[in-house]
Amino acid sequence: MYSFPQPGSVTICEINRDLITAENLSDDRAKETYAKVLGIVFSAVSFRTDHLLPSPNPEQGSEQLGRIDESVQRNSWSAALQGIFSNSLKRLFHPNDVKLLPEVDLHGVSWHQHKHILAFISGPNHVTIRDYEDSERKEPCILTHESQRDVKLLEWRPNGGRTLSVACKGRICIWTASYPGNAASVRPGVTSGTIARGTGTRWTLVDFLRSHNDEQISALSWSPDGRYLASGSYESSSFTIWDVAQGRGTPIRRGLGGISMLKWSPTGDYFFAAKFDGTFYLWETNTWTSEPWSSTSGFVTGATWDPDGGMILVAFSESLTLGSVHFASKPPSLDAHLLPVDLSEIQSLTHSRGIEKIAWDASGDRLALSYKDGDELYKGLIAICDVKRTPLISASLIGFIRGPGDNPRPLAFSFHDKFKQGPLLTVCWSSGFCCTYPLIFRSHILP
């Protein structure tokens, strides 16, 4: 039997396949449940959602405001992004040639690989950082800069200390933590911004990676060693591989107009790129050759690699069946086959038409997904599945997570890849809360 959070309740955590709920959002219930096991409480971080909405054109005034969709007026981040992306795509592609992506799976929340430090997009030009290891300061830090405009996604740099990449209009902003006696090195020519954080810690804007023709960066992925950063734009016919230390970018041109998603594999041998027209490409990174794929189930709405990098799970806009792409031999071979991963339990309960976003825990044990539309009772929830690999993938429904506030919907969510005590899922909700959910089930952790 799956766990279902009743309307008006909020989810706290998982304990052995049971998703625990409470009447309201507070730290007390967390202390009674998972804090006894983990020794830490991941307090929710609030943020304003009203300033995530697009600003109306002053020349159009109230006329344009009257045409904004009702869901956008309800502080819908996803709906606002839909309008931004749809308008841009209409300028670039003929509508008969491209299936417009109504919901873009942007990486709006990211955990530091080795620290309990969370970063998420909290405004059109703002990034919020919450350091749960800083016991003396519980208030988050907000990163802003005059050059950090139209933030679309962010990602911590692997093996790069406390360094965060932020994709925005015309550039990627690179922020690094500085400490007394250990100031961050700023690249010459960069107008730095420094923001105080905690007891002596400061966040410094140390570099800009500038896009071609001031393009909006809409896809971002670090190589697992942290040396290279891949970026893409729906306004460009190529994606770029940056050598971050040198500040130089190499465009990979294969006529890839309208890039929606980039995902480097955990081993670095493979690379995934999806387009707005429904096709996607698997690349090997030795010679940067690729194989194109296409789907009859709509366009790609999410993709996540397995921990070993030998398979990638792909979600589609018009199906509640995932695709698992398995490589048949070792790198650099691109020989692979696509197998279905059935989610019939979720489909029969929600009557949804397709998947919006997915996230897979790095241990391979838990899968989180949000879905389109569906029955009123299940709207706005996140489904949590138990995943088995034998070696084929199978997923069984554990239950659903409900967020706090009025009619919450998941805007972005992500797992902490290196949390040693089990899967740790963080969700940014449309109601203005960023909440973290420990999923605890291993027998050697629980008393």
JOMO-V990475 format. One line per field, one symbol per residue. phi: phi as a letter, one per 20 degrees, with the letter a starting at -180 (. if undefined). psi: psi as a letter, one per 30 degrees, with the letter a starting at -180 (. if undefined). burial: + if it has 16 or more other C-alpha atoms within 10 Angstrom, else -. A space follows every 50 residues. Layout:
phi: ???
psi: ???
burial: ???
This chain:
phi: .eecefgnecedadclmdefcbfbebefffffdfffeembdeffdebedf eefffffffelfffgfefggfffemefffffgfffffffffecfffecef efceeeeebbeffdcecdcbfcafcccddcdfeefeceffddecafeecl fdabafeflcmdccdcebfnadeddcfdcgnbffeefgneefcccfbmen fcedfdacdeefllfffcbbaeffemedcecbbfecebdcdeeffemddd fddbmefmfdacbfffenfcbdcddfeoebcdddefdldbcecbcednef dabbffgemebcecdcfdbddeddedfebfgegdfbcdcfcfcfffffee lfereebcbcfffneccdbdcelnfgfdfmededceddccefeccdferc ddeenelfcfebbaeffcffdpgcddcedfencdddcfddbfffeff
psi: klkkkkkflkkelkjhgjjkllfljlfeeeefcfffefgkkikkkllkfe gflkklkfffbfeeeffkkeeefghjeeeeeeeeeeeeeffelkfffkjk jfjkikifkkkkeglhkkklkglfgkkkkjjffjffjfklkkklkffikh kellkkkkhhbikkkjkajflkkjkkkllkfikkkkkkfkjlkkkkjbif kkkkjflkjklkhhkkkgkkkklffgekkkllkfglgllkjkjeefgkkj kjjhhhkhkfkkjklfffflkkkllfgfllkkkkgefhllkklllggalk flkkllffggkkkkklfgkgklkjjkkfllkgkgjllkkkjkheeeeeef hlflkellkkkffgekkkkllkbllefgkglkkkkkkkjhflkkkkkeak kkllakhkkkekllljfgjfglkjkkkklffgkjkkjkjkfkffek.
burial: --+++---+++++++-++++++--+---+++-+++--+--+++++++-++ -+++-----------------+--+++++++++-+---+---+----+++ +++++++++++++--+++++++++++++++++-------+++++--++++ ++++++++---+++++++++++++++++-----+-+-----++++-+--- -++++++++++---++++++++++-+++++++++++++++++++----+- -+---+++++++++++--+++++++++++++++++----+------++++ +++++++-+++++++++++++++++++----+-+-+-+--+++--++--+ ++++++++++++++++++++++++---++++++++++-----+-++++++ +++++-+++++++++++++-+++++++++++++++++++++------
